[in-house]
Amino acid sequence: MPSSSTSRRFDRLLFMAVLFITGVVQAADNAEDLECVVMPYRVLDLSSGVSGRLERVLVERAERVSAGQPLADLESQVEHANLTLARARAGMNSEVQLRASGLDFDQRRLARIDNLQAKKVVSVQDQDEAARAAKLGQWQLAVAQDNLRLAKLDTGRAEAALALRRVVSPFDGVVVERFKSPGEFVDKEAILRVAQLDPLRIEVIVPIARYREFAVGQTVTVYPETDPELPWQAPVTAVDAVGDPASGTFRARLEYPNPGQHHLAGIKCMARLAGAVAAPGGKSPASADAPLAQVVP
């Protein structure tokens, strides 16, 4: 029979072998590709700022749009009429000219009466009335100028009221869905759904055991299902600070530039972290001292 010391030595070697194999298995698991999804950078449902009947929709599904481009209009005949009236009032300065002319006359009259009063030709009462008329003319001119400024401000208000009845694209993107057609009444309902495709957003599903491997700024190789032979190099822009206990995973966010919107969103992909071979214990040597992940907004 083997001695007790030999048995203990064998047990120690077996234990060390088990630890080594466990570390290798963990490293192999950590080096595996991770599932991910390529998504639009953002998706918005667009609606009008006010309720009303939809007059026209200027775009269709899958059509590309640019920032500030009109997409749909509500009926706005009343708003157009109000804007026309406001602009007409803002362009009328006849009252200002009338009051300015009256003030000029009153001031010249006051100057003449002051000269005559100095010669004791007119009474002090006449001088006071002329001074009163000149002062009143100044206030009348100020009122006319204030009314003109208010008319110009009213033009801005009419333009804003008209703008509320137009739906415009907030960014360069593509129309994903069209919910309404001309003639329908809308009240807070979405009219169109648009997506921003530059840059693309990539959500990587990562086991919680590998959370220390990911940090903002790291580069990840992404293999999209449309072109797996042409991988992308995308940086990590955000990492979840809270995991999902039900699935035992967390998410890391990547961004990939997509000028011209040539790449498709809404597809699956696989992601591989550069230098993902980990040391026993589940920590990557390159990221063991990585900073804590930032919270996804």
ROZADREN-551887 format. One line per 2 residues: number of its first residue (from 0); for each residue x, y, z of N, C-alpha, C. Coordinates in pm, whole numbers. Atoms other than C-alpha are relative to their C-alpha. Example, Ala and Ser with C-alpha at 12.3 -4.5 7.8 and 13.67 -1.06 7.14 Angstrom:
<recs>
0	89,-119,0,1230,-450,780,90,120,0; -82,-119,-6,1367,-106,714,-77,109,73 .
</recs>
This chain:
<recs>
0	85,-120,0,0,0,0,87,124,0; -79,-123,1,123,349,-72,-5,64,137 .
2	-7,-68,-129,232,550,227,-95,118,2; 91,-115,-15,18,831,366,60,126,-61 .
4	-62,-120,59,273,1094,255,-11,-3,-151; 16,11,146,264,960,-101,-143,31,-41 .
6	141,-26,30,-116,970,-94,-31,149,8; 26,-144,-11,-117,1328,29,62,76,-116 .
8	-66,-66,113,133,1426,-242,-82,-18,-129; 82,26,119,-86,1264,-506,-127,85,1 .
10	122,-82,-10,-396,1440,-376,30,146,-31; -37,-138,25,-210,1773,-387,21,24,-150 .
12	-21,-13,144,-100,1715,-746,-132,-5,-76; 131,10,65,-453,1613,-844,-78,129,16 .
14	71,-125,-24,-593,1926,-683,55,113,-88; -60,-103,85,-344,2147,-868,-37,-21,-146 .
16	40,29,139,-429,1973,-1195,-142,44,-26; 140,-42,15,-798,2034,-1138,-8,152,-11 .
18	-1,-146,7,-729,2404,-1074,49,47,-136; -54,-40,130,-521,2427,-1391,-101,-23,-110 .
20	99,31,105,-784,2256,-1605,-118,95,9; 112,-95,-16,-1056,2476,-1455,35,136,-58 .
22	-42,-128,56,-856,2786,-1543,3,-2,-150; -4,10,146,-800,2663,-1898,-141,2,-58 .
24	139,1,48,-1172,2591,-1938,-60,139,7; 53,-136,-12,-1260,2937,-1807,59,90,-107 .
26	-63,-81,104,-1008,3094,-2044,-60,-29,-135; 61,35,129,-1155,2900,-2334,-139,57,-11 .
28	135,-57,4,-1505,3008,-2234,6,150,-22; -10,-145,13,-1393,3371,-2204,45,42,-138 .
30	-47,-34,133,-1234,3358,-2546,-106,-22,-106; 105,30,97,-1560,3247,-2710,-63,130,-50 .
32	72,-114,55,-1752,3482,-2936,-127,25,80; 118,-41,-75,-2040,3673,-2780,-109,43,-96 .
34	113,-41,83,-2384,3726,-2925,-21,150,13; 28,-144,-1,-2473,4081,-3022,-106,31,-105 .
36	103,-47,93,-2731,4281,-3214,39,138,-52; -27,-131,62,-2675,4568,-3459,-132,76,-5 .
38	123,-77,-11,-2932,4840,-3395,22,141,-52; -15,-143,31,-3003,5195,-3512,50,75,122 .
40	-50,-79,-111,-2838,5462,-3303,-116,50,86; 123,-36,-71,-3184,5587,-3210,-118,-10,-94 .
42	125,12,75,-3543,5538,-3321,-104,88,68; 98,-94,-56,-3809,5807,-3274,-133,-13,-73 .
44	134,-12,56,-4185,5814,-3327,-35,148,-4; 23,-142,18,-4269,6156,-3467,-149,29,-10 .
46	139,-45,4,-4598,6335,-3412,-3,151,-10; 16,-145,9,-4736,6685,-3450,-10,60,140 .
48	10,-68,-128,-4718,6940,-3172,-142,35,39; 140,-31,-27,-5093,6999,-3200,-86,-105,-70 .
50	92,93,65,-5397,6795,-3297,-60,64,-125; 60,-51,122,-5561,6827,-3635,-11,-109,-105 .
52	15,95,110,-5641,6662,-3966,126,0,-85; -123,14,78,-5343,6530,-4159,-27,36,-146 .
54	20,-45,138,-5316,6710,-4492,84,-79,-100; -85,78,90,-5021,6529,-4651,117,-59,76 .
56	-122,65,-49,-4737,6289,-4577,96,-4,-118; -91,-25,111,-4432,6366,-4787,102,-110,-22 .
58	-99,108,13,-4228,6046,-4737,-69,-134,12; 50,136,-9,-4276,5672,-4760,99,-84,80 .
60	-86,93,-74,-4134,5375,-4574,128,-31,-78; -132,31,55,-3762,5302,-4635,62,118,-74 .
62	-56,-118,67,-3709,5654,-4773,98,70,93; -100,-72,-78,-3398,5836,-4657,-41,146,17 .
64	35,-139,-31,-3446,6174,-4491,122,68,61; -109,-79,-57,-3216,6453,-4379,-54,88,112 .
66	41,-83,-113,-3223,6671,-4068,-68,127,-48; 75,-119,37,-3482,6948,-4094,-93,-18,-119 .
68	85,23,118,-3660,6791,-4393,-146,-14,41; 143,18,-31,-4043,6830,-4386,-46,-140,-34 .
70	48,137,20,-4210,6492,-4348,-151,-8,-13; 147,3,4,-4580,6568,-4296,-54,135,43 .
72	65,-127,-34,-4822,6862,-4265,-144,-26,40; 142,-3,-36,-5151,6910,-4084,-67,114,-74 .
74	73,-109,64,-5423,7128,-4232,30,129,77; -47,-122,-66,-5312,7485,-4163,-41,127,-74 .
76	45,-119,72,-5517,7729,-4372,-16,120,94; 20,-109,-95,-5608,7933,-4063,135,58,44 .
78	-131,-46,-44,-5246,7950,-3948,71,78,-110; -60,-74,112,-5130,8058,-4294,-63,140,-12 .
80	68,-129,7,-5394,8336,-4295,46,92,113; -47,-82,-113,-5287,8453,-3949,142,51,-24 .
82	-136,-42,27,-4925,8463,-4059,4,110,-106; 6,-105,103,-5011,8665,-4370,-44,132,60 .
84	49,-121,-65,-5206,8914,-4158,106,62,91; -103,-50,-91,-4927,8941,-3901,115,64,-77 .
86	-108,-58,79,-4664,9005,-4167,-42,134,-62; 48,-126,55,-4882,9274,-4324,3,110,105 .
88	-1,-100,-107,-4920,9451,-3991,143,40,36; -138,-30,-35,-4549,9425,-3922,68,88,-104 .
90	-59,-83,105,-4476,9595,-4253,-63,137,-12; 68,-131,5,-4707,9891,-4189,66,96,97 .
92	-63,-101,-87,-4504,10186,-4055,-58,139,-26; 61,-131,31,-4743,10461,-4172,-33,76,127 .
94	32,-71,-124,-4853,10538,-3816,125,60,62; -126,-53,-53,-4491,10579,-3709,40,126,-75 .
96	-35,-117,79,-4428,10819,-3996,-93,117,30; 96,-105,-33,-4747,11012,-3914,35,65,133 .
98	-32,-56,-131,-4653,11053,-3549,134,74,-2; -129,-68,10,-4295,11147,-3638,-17,136,-67 .
100	24,-128,67,-4422,11418,-3874,-70,98,94; 69,-87,-95,-4661,11555,-3608,93,50,109 .
102	-95,-42,-103,-4382,11560,-3351,95,107,-53; -88,-101,59,-4154,11751,-3586,-69,136,-8 .
104	75,-127,8,-4426,12014,-3641,-15,62,139; 21,-53,-134,-4498,12045,-3268,130,56,59 .
106	-127,-50,-53,-4130,12090,-3183,40,131,-66; -31,-127,67,-4082,12363,-3449,-94,111,49 .
108	96,-98,-52,-4396,12537,-3324,41,45,140; -43,-36,-135,-4267,12523,-2967,122,92,-5 .
110	-118,-85,11,-3936,12676,-3075,-39,142,-38; 43,-136,39,-4114,12969,-3244,-67,72,117 .
112	70,-63,-112,-4335,13032,-2941,99,38,110; -102,-36,-99,-4031,13025,-2713,68,132,-37 .
114	-61,-125,46,-3876,13300,-2925,-94,119,22; 98,-109,-19,-4195,13506,-2914,-20,30,148 .
116	15,-21,-143,-4229,13453,-2540,116,80,55; -116,-78,-44,-3879,13589,-2495,-19,147,-31 .
118	26,-139,37,-3998,13904,-2670,-131,52,60; 126,-36,-67,-4316,13911,-2458,-114,23,-99 .
120	104,-16,102,-4530,13873,-2771,-117,-95,28; 105,97,-30,-4724,13561,-2663,-5,-22,151 .
122	18,22,-144,-4856,13460,-2325,71,-129,43; -60,121,-57,-4708,13199,-2095,-90,-120,-23 .
124	94,109,24,-5023,12992,-2144,21,-60,-138; -26,51,135,-4956,12966,-2519,129,-83,-3 .
126	-127,74,-5,-4602,12855,-2441,-20,-138,65; 27,127,-68,-4727,12586,-2200,-76,-97,-90 .
128	76,87,90,-4978,12455,-2454,88,-56,-111; -90,48,105,-4709,12431,-2722,96,-106,55 .
130	-89,98,-60,-4476,12247,-2483,-75,-131,28; 81,119,-26,-4759,12012,-2389,-22,-78,-130 .
132	23,66,128,-4833,11939,-2756,126,-73,-48; -125,65,42,-4464,11860,-2826,26,-125,84 .
134	-22,116,-86,-4443,11628,-2525,-98,-112,-34; 99,100,40,-4765,11453,-2627,38,-66,-132 .
136	-45,57,127,-4626,11408,-2977,110,-103,18; -106,97,-28,-4321,11231,-2834,-59,-133,48 .
138	61,123,-49,-4541,10982,-2648,-80,-71,-108; 75,61,109,-4762,10924,-2949,93,-73,-98 .
140	-98,67,85,-4455,10842,-3159,52,-127,67; -47,118,-71,-4331,10601,-2889,-104,-111,-3 .
142	107,101,6,-4671,10427,-2884,-5,-64,-138; 2,54,135,-4665,10388,-3262,118,-96,-23 .
144	-117,88,14,-4313,10240,-3247,-19,-130,79; 28,121,-79,-4419,10000,-2970,-99,-91,-72 .
146	97,80,74,-4717,9886,-3177,65,-73,-117; -70,63,111,-4487,9815,-3470,85,-117,49 .
148	-79,110,-57,-4257,9607,-3250,-89,-117,39; 94,107,-35,-4556,9411,-3118,-48,-74,-123 .
150	44,65,124,-4669,9345,-3474,108,-95,-52; -109,88,44,-4328,9201,-3557,9,-123,90 .
152	2,114,-90,-4340,8983,-3245,-117,-93,-29; 116,81,35,-4685,8866,-3345,27,-83,-124 .
154	-39,78,117,-4535,8756,-3676,76,-125,44; -72,116,-52,-4298,8531,-3485,-92,-101,65 .
156	96,91,-62,-4587,8388,-3286,-79,-76,-106; 74,66,107,-4781,8314,-3606,87,-103,-72 .
158	-90,97,63,-4476,8146,-3759,18,-124,88; -14,114,-91,-4434,7928,-3448,-125,-86,0 .
160	125,76,3,-4803,7830,-3455,-10,-83,-128; 1,74,126,-4765,7728,-3820,100,-114,4 .
162	-102,104,-6,-4447,7532,-3748,-46,-120,82; 51,110,-80,-4632,7323,-3489,-81,-98,-84 .
164	83,85,85,-4843,7181,-3771,83,-67,-110; -88,68,96,-4542,7054,-3965,94,-94,76 .
166	-90,100,-58,-4343,6740,-3880,128,-2,-83; -129,0,69,-3972,6757,-3967,90,-107,61 .
168	-94,101,-47,-3691,6505,-3936,101,63,95; -98,-56,-94,-3469,6565,-3630,145,-37,-32 .
170	-135,44,33,-3169,6389,-3789,0,-66,-137; -13,78,122,-3037,6219,-4100,-31,-145,32 .
172	36,138,-28,-3191,5875,-4119,-87,-60,-107; 88,70,94,-3452,5653,-4279,-136,-18,66 .
174	136,21,-49,-3829,5617,-4245,-20,-150,22; 20,141,-33,-3899,5288,-4066,-146,-41,-17 .
176	142,34,6,-4279,5300,-4051,-82,126,-20; 97,-109,19,-4568,5519,-4161,-132,-45,60 .
178	118,41,-75,-4867,5508,-3926,-129,67,-48; 118,-76,35,-5105,5770,-4067,0,37,-147 .
180	16,-41,140,-5241,5875,-4407,-77,131,-5; 73,-127,12,-5379,6209,-4533,-150,-20,20 .
182	143,6,-29,-5731,6279,-4411,-30,-50,140; 22,50,-134,-5689,6108,-4073,22,110,102 .
184	-17,-96,-109,-5726,6306,-3753,103,-55,97; -106,43,-92,-5422,6291,-3526,-5,86,126 .
186	-3,-68,-129,-5402,6380,-3158,97,-76,89; -109,61,-77,-5070,6285,-2995,45,-134,-57 .
188	-44,126,57,-5049,5971,-3211,121,22,-91; -117,-6,88,-4728,5897,-3399,-45,-5,-146 .
190	28,-2,144,-4736,5975,-3770,103,-82,-75; -110,70,66,-4397,5836,-3870,98,-50,105 .
192	-112,47,-82,-4114,5634,-3719,127,9,-84; -126,-17,72,-3761,5729,-3822,114,-54,85 .
194	-116,57,-69,-3426,5571,-3736,126,67,-49; -131,-53,34,-3077,5718,-3726,97,-117,-14 .
196	-86,114,31,-2832,5475,-3888,148,34,-4; -141,-37,-4,-2507,5668,-3856,26,81,128 .
198	-62,132,2,-2349,5559,-3633,-99,-110,36; 78,114,-45,-2482,5209,-3572,32,-27,146 .
200	-16,34,-141,-2532,5091,-3217,1,-152,12; -14,145,-13,-2419,4740,-3124,-11,-36,148 .
202	19,44,-137,-2545,4574,-2806,55,-142,13; -64,130,-20,-2324,4285,-2689,-50,-59,131 .
204	47,70,-118,-2465,4029,-2444,118,-76,59; -122,53,-61,-2186,3935,-2201,-34,-71,132 .
206	19,65,-130,-2184,3679,-1917,57,86,112; -42,-83,-112,-2152,3848,-1580,142,-36,45 .
208	-133,42,-42,-1837,3644,-1510,110,73,-77; -100,-67,83,-1661,3846,-1782,-10,153,8 .
210	26,-144,-2,-1762,4193,-1668,128,82,10; -123,-78,-14,-1405,4299,-1584,79,7,-130 .
212	-73,-2,127,-1292,4231,-1940,-35,120,-86; 49,-108,86,-1492,4520,-2083,15,134,70 .
214	-14,-137,-49,-1410,4887,-2037,-16,95,-119; 21,-101,105,-1492,5201,-2232,131,29,-71 .
216	-117,-28,80,-1249,5258,-2515,64,-122,-60; -56,121,58,-1161,4894,-2582,-56,-25,-139 .
218	43,32,136,-1186,4765,-2938,-53,-143,-5; 64,131,13,-1416,4476,-3022,-16,-30,-149 .
220	20,44,138,-1425,4278,-3346,-141,-55,-13; 140,36,19,-1781,4240,-3473,-16,-69,-135 .
222	26,75,123,-1893,3982,-3729,-150,5,-30; 143,-8,31,-2231,4087,-3877,-45,-119,-83 .
224	48,118,73,-2449,3809,-4014,-13,25,-150; 8,-29,144,-2476,3990,-4349,134,-19,-69 .
226	-135,13,58,-2097,3995,-4407,96,-51,107; -87,49,-107,-1924,3769,-4151,147,-4,-39 .
228	-140,3,43,-1610,3760,-4365,62,139,-1; -50,-138,-5,-1578,4141,-4337,-30,58,138 .
230	28,-46,-137,-1558,4210,-3963,22,150,16; -14,-141,-35,-1590,4557,-3810,86,10,127 .
232	-72,-33,-123,-1367,4713,-3548,-75,115,67; 85,-100,-66,-1590,4899,-3303,45,22,144 .
234	-40,-27,-139,-1498,5073,-2975,-118,-16,96; 100,7,-106,-1682,5015,-2649,-28,143,47 .
236	37,-135,-42,-1874,5334,-2562,-69,3,136; 67,4,-131,-2067,5220,-2254,-14,-145,42 .
238	15,134,-57,-2094,4919,-2024,-100,9,115; 96,2,-109,-2383,4830,-1795,70,-12,135 .
240	-48,14,-137,-2309,4880,-1427,-93,-88,82; 97,87,-67,-2612,4666,-1337,-27,-119,-91 .
242	24,118,80,-2641,4309,-1461,-144,-48,11; 133,61,-2,-2949,4098,-1529,12,-134,72 .
244	-17,125,-74,-2965,3828,-1257,-77,-117,-60; 79,109,57,-3229,3631,-1446,77,-76,-108 .
246	-75,63,108,-3005,3568,-1747,149,-15,32; -141,6,-34,-2670,3613,-1573,88,72,-99 .
248	-75,-75,102,-2558,3868,-1831,-9,149,27; 11,-145,7,-2494,4237,-1881,25,39,-145 .
250	-16,-45,138,-2467,4449,-2194,113,101,-11; -100,-100,37,-2183,4640,-2351,-44,64,-131 .
252	44,-73,119,-2255,4907,-2609,122,41,-84; -102,-41,94,-2042,4966,-2917,-63,96,-101 .
254	46,-87,108,-2066,5226,-3194,87,-22,-122; -74,20,124,-1971,5177,-3556,-48,102,-102 .
256	43,-102,97,-1971,5462,-3812,-61,-63,-123; 71,52,116,-2207,5411,-4102,-33,113,-98 .
258	29,-108,96,-2168,5704,-4345,-62,-55,-127; 71,49,117,-2400,5672,-4638,-105,-104,32 .
260	100,96,-46,-2611,5426,-4434,0,-126,-86; -11,119,86,-2481,5130,-4636,-20,-130,79 .
262	14,121,-79,-2486,4881,-4348,-141,-12,56; 137,27,-45,-2810,4719,-4236,-5,-6,152 .
264	26,10,-143,-2945,4761,-3884,-108,-104,24; 99,100,-33,-3164,4515,-3701,44,-140,-38 .
266	-53,131,34,-2939,4213,-3760,79,-55,118; -79,64,-104,-2757,3963,-3540,148,7,-38 .
268	-143,0,24,-2383,3951,-3501,69,-77,111; -85,59,-103,-2101,3792,-3305,114,97,28 .
270	-103,-95,-41,-1844,3991,-3110,113,-74,70; -118,60,-63,-1493,3903,-3001,89,112,50 .
272	-83,-103,-62,-1291,4113,-2760,146,-30,-31; -141,17,31,-932,4167,-2870,76,-36,126 .
274	-76,44,-117,-697,3980,-2634,-89,-55,108; 99,47,-96,-986,3798,-2468,44,-124,75 .
276	-44,118,-74,-778,3501,-2346,28,39,143; -6,-42,-141,-813,3518,-1969,86,-93,82 .
278	-76,80,-95,-599,3398,-1685,-95,-76,90; 87,72,-94,-736,3141,-1437,-59,96,103 .
280	70,-91,-92,-991,3308,-1215,-96,89,-73; 101,-73,76,-1186,3467,-1499,36,140,-33 .
282	-39,-137,30,-986,3792,-1532,96,2,-116; -93,-15,111,-819,3901,-1851,123,75,49 .
284	-119,-71,-45,-455,3999,-1790,2,144,-45; -5,-136,54,-502,4308,-2005,-101,91,66 .
286	107,-85,-54,-810,4424,-1817,-24,-26,147; 23,30,-141,-764,4302,-1461,-11,126,83 .
288	5,-127,-73,-707,4659,-1345,-81,104,-73; 80,-96,77,-959,4816,-1584,-91,77,92 .
290	89,-80,-84,-1172,5099,-1444,-140,-55,0; 139,43,-6,-1529,5039,-1339,-75,47,-121 .
292	76,-33,120,-1779,5039,-1622,-90,118,28; 90,-113,-15,-1985,5348,-1686,-143,-44,-27 .
294	140,36,10,-2361,5341,-1666,-53,37,-136; 66,-33,126,-2560,5320,-1987,-113,95,29 .
296	109,-94,-30,-2788,5627,-2002,-134,-56,-39 .
</recs>
